[in-house]
Every structure is written in structure tokens, then in C-alpha cells.
């Protein structure tokens, strides 16, 4: 069996292209982390709000 791939060989990037690619990847990763932090904060805030509402209901006594 032949393990070589058919087609053209991989393109070798110049130093500037590598730096640009790495900067773009870094920016994408930072954006993803910011979005995740916003999502996590919204989830946490909603969770705490719901917890407070449940505790208030429980403190008011059993339902009538």
C-alpha cells in the first residue's frame, strides 16, 4: 500500500506569513475567551437570581 498523498506538497509559509497567521490565531483565541467569560458570567448571575428566588419562596412557607 502506498502511504503518500497525491496532490501538491504543502505550501511553505514565509516568516511574515507565519507571524500573521499566529497573530490571527491569538486574536481568535482571545475573542473566544472573552465570549466564554461573558457567557459564564450571565449563567452565574442567572443561577444566583434563581437560587435567591427559590430561597425566598421556601422562606415564605409551604404553598397554600
N, CA and C atoms as a LAMMPS dump frame, in Angstrom:
ITEM: TIMESTEP
0
ITEM: NUMBER OF ATOMS
192
ITEM: BOX BOUNDS ff ff ff
-5.0000000000000000e+02 5.0000000000000000e+02
-5.0000000000000000e+02 5.0000000000000000e+02
-5.0000000000000000e+02 5.0000000000000000e+02
ITEM: ATOMS id mol type element x y z
1 1 1 N 0.84 -1.17 0
2 1 2 C 0 0 0
3 1 3 C 0.889 1.238 0
4 2 1 N 0.475 2.248 -0.736
5 2 2 C 1.243 3.473 -0.86
6 2 3 C 0.715 4.498 0.138
7 3 1 N 1.554 4.985 1.051
8 3 2 C 1.142 5.93 2.079
9 3 3 C 1.342 7.384 1.674
10 4 1 N 1.788 7.631 0.472
11 4 2 C 1.999 9.007 0.04
12 4 3 C 0.678 9.601 -0.431
13 5 1 N 0.512 10.887 -0.164
14 5 2 C -0.679 11.578 -0.602
15 5 3 C -0.468 12.084 -2.014
16 6 1 N -1.53 12.033 -2.792
17 6 2 C -1.427 12.595 -4.128
18 6 3 C -1.771 14.074 -4.043
19 7 1 N -1.327 14.829 -4.979
20 7 2 C -1.595 16.257 -4.976
21 7 3 C -0.326 17.042 -4.752
22 8 1 N -0.516 18.296 -4.532
23 8 2 C 0.653 19.168 -4.403
24 8 3 C 1.194 19.153 -2.975
25 9 1 N 2.458 19.423 -2.828
26 9 2 C 3.071 19.437 -1.494
27 9 3 C 2.572 20.654 -0.705
28 10 1 N 2.697 20.602 0.616
29 10 2 C 2.242 21.731 1.43
30 10 3 C 3.042 22.997 1.112
31 11 1 N 2.339 24.12 1.17
32 11 2 C 2.971 25.403 0.883
33 11 3 C 3.776 25.835 2.105
34 12 1 N 4.999 26.224 1.897
35 12 2 C 5.855 26.671 2.984
36 12 3 C 5.616 28.162 3.196
37 13 1 N 5.284 28.524 4.431
38 13 2 C 4.984 29.908 4.753
39 13 3 C 6.256 30.697 5.017
40 14 1 N 6.21 31.962 4.66
41 14 2 C 7.334 32.845 4.971
42 14 3 C 7.23 33.239 6.438
43 15 1 N 8.256 33.84 6.939
44 15 2 C 8.271 34.271 8.329
45 15 3 C 7.14 35.262 8.604
46 16 1 N 6.925 36.181 7.671
47 16 2 C 5.858 37.175 7.85
48 16 3 C 4.485 36.514 7.836
49 17 1 N 4.29 35.544 6.961
50 17 2 C 3.006 34.838 6.886
51 17 3 C 2.744 34.051 8.17
52 18 1 N 3.785 33.42 8.706
53 18 2 C 3.642 32.687 9.971
54 18 3 C 3.267 33.631 11.106
55 19 1 N 3.947 34.788 11.146
56 19 2 C 3.651 35.762 12.196
57 19 3 C 2.214 36.261 12.074
58 20 1 N 1.758 36.524 10.85
59 20 2 C 0.387 36.993 10.634
60 20 3 C -0.619 35.907 11.022
61 21 1 N -0.322 34.665 10.638
62 21 2 C -1.2 33.548 10.989
63 21 3 C -1.283 33.38 12.501
64 22 1 N -0.134 33.442 13.163
65 22 2 C -0.103 33.281 14.613
66 22 3 C -0.845 34.419 15.314
67 23 1 N -0.693 35.64 14.809
68 23 2 C -1.392 36.784 15.397
69 23 3 C -2.9 36.621 15.23
70 24 1 N -3.325 36.146 14.074
71 24 2 C -4.759 35.936 13.838
72 24 3 C -5.299 34.835 14.753
73 25 1 N -4.562 33.769 14.908
74 25 2 C -4.982 32.682 15.799
75 25 3 C -5.067 33.175 17.243
76 26 1 N -4.08 33.974 17.656
77 26 2 C -4.07 34.512 19.015
78 26 3 C -5.285 35.418 19.237
79 27 1 N -5.577 36.271 18.251
80 27 2 C -6.733 37.168 18.359
81 27 3 C -8.027 36.364 18.417
82 28 1 N -8.134 35.322 17.617
83 28 2 C -9.328 34.463 17.639
84 28 3 C -9.488 33.787 19.001
85 29 1 N -8.383 33.318 19.556
86 29 2 C -8.434 32.649 20.857
87 29 3 C -8.84 33.637 21.951
88 30 1 N -8.3 34.847 21.904
89 30 2 C -8.657 35.855 22.897
90 30 3 C -10.133 36.223 22.795
91 31 1 N -10.644 36.349 21.578
92 31 2 C -12.062 36.656 21.372
93 31 3 C -12.933 35.524 21.921
94 32 1 N -12.531 34.295 21.67
95 32 2 C -13.287 33.146 22.17
96 32 3 C -13.303 33.136 23.699
97 33 1 N -12.191 33.466 24.317
98 33 2 C -12.133 33.505 25.779
99 33 3 C -13.013 34.617 26.331
100 34 1 N -13.021 35.785 25.677
101 34 2 C -13.894 36.884 26.127
102 34 3 C -15.353 36.463 26.029
103 35 1 N -15.728 35.834 24.922
104 35 2 C -17.111 35.384 24.754
105 35 3 C -17.477 34.349 25.815
106 36 1 N -16.557 33.449 26.115
107 36 2 C -16.825 32.424 27.128
108 36 3 C -17.007 33.059 28.497
109 37 1 N -16.175 34.043 28.828
110 37 2 C -16.296 34.709 30.12
111 37 3 C -17.644 35.418 30.246
112 38 1 N -18.095 36.075 29.173
113 38 2 C -19.39 36.756 29.191
114 38 3 C -20.508 35.737 29.393
115 39 1 N -20.434 34.625 28.681
116 39 2 C -21.447 33.582 28.803
117 39 3 C -21.461 32.996 30.21
118 40 1 N -20.288 32.733 30.753
119 40 2 C -20.194 32.163 32.1
120 40 3 C -20.753 33.128 33.137
121 41 1 N -20.469 34.424 32.998
122 41 2 C -20.976 35.416 33.943
123 41 3 C -22.497 35.485 33.869
124 42 1 N -23.047 35.47 32.657
125 42 2 C -24.504 35.515 32.505
126 42 3 C -25.134 34.281 33.149
127 43 1 N -24.549 33.122 32.936
128 43 2 C -25.063 31.886 33.535
129 43 3 C -25.022 31.977 35.054
130 44 1 N -23.892 32.422 35.593
131 44 2 C -23.73 32.509 37.045
132 44 3 C -24.733 33.495 37.647
133 45 1 N -24.881 34.662 37.011
134 45 2 C -25.819 35.666 37.516
135 45 3 C -27.252 35.126 37.517
136 46 1 N -27.642 34.448 36.441
137 46 2 C -28.983 33.881 36.361
138 46 3 C -29.164 32.786 37.404
139 47 1 N -28.159 31.958 37.591
140 47 2 C -28.216 30.888 38.584
141 47 3 C -28.415 31.466 39.977
142 48 1 N -27.667 32.517 40.302
143 48 2 C -27.793 33.143 41.615
144 48 3 C -29.164 33.798 41.787
145 49 1 N -29.696 34.402 40.739
146 49 2 C -31.031 35.017 40.801
147 49 3 C -32.089 33.951 41.084
148 50 1 N -32.007 32.842 40.36
149 50 2 C -32.962 31.764 40.568
150 50 3 C -32.831 31.149 41.96
151 51 1 N -31.623 31.026 42.443
152 51 2 C -31.394 30.488 43.787
153 51 3 C -32.04 31.404 44.836
154 52 1 N -31.855 32.721 44.664
155 52 2 C -32.44 33.67 45.611
156 52 3 C -33.967 33.6 45.574
157 53 1 N -34.54 33.485 44.385
158 53 2 C -35.994 33.364 44.273
159 53 3 C -36.497 32.096 44.957
160 54 1 N -35.801 30.985 44.761
161 54 2 C -36.206 29.723 45.396
162 54 3 C -36.117 29.834 46.912
163 55 1 N -35.044 30.423 47.417
164 55 2 C -34.898 30.57 48.868
165 55 3 C -35.988 31.469 49.443
166 56 1 N -36.358 32.512 48.708
167 56 2 C -37.432 33.405 49.167
168 56 3 C -38.754 32.642 49.218
169 57 1 N -39.017 31.807 48.214
170 57 2 C -40.242 31 48.205
171 57 3 C -40.249 30.032 49.379
172 58 1 N -39.13 29.387 49.6
173 58 2 C -39.035 28.407 50.695
174 58 3 C -39.174 29.091 52.046
175 59 1 N -38.64 30.289 52.187
176 59 2 C -38.712 31.004 53.456
177 59 3 C -40.134 31.484 53.774
178 60 1 N -40.937 31.699 52.735
179 60 2 C -42.293 32.193 52.948
180 60 3 C -43.237 31.101 53.455
181 61 1 N -42.794 29.879 53.463
182 61 2 C -43.623 28.799 53.985
183 61 3 C -44.132 27.912 52.872
184 62 1 N -44.837 26.85 53.251
185 62 2 C -45.345 25.916 52.242
186 62 3 C -46.467 26.561 51.418
187 63 1 N -46.64 26.09 50.188
188 63 2 C -47.713 26.64 49.361
189 63 3 C -49.073 26.323 49.954
190 64 1 N -50.025 27.217 49.745
191 64 2 C -51.362 27.027 50.33
192 64 3 C -52.296 26.332 49.389
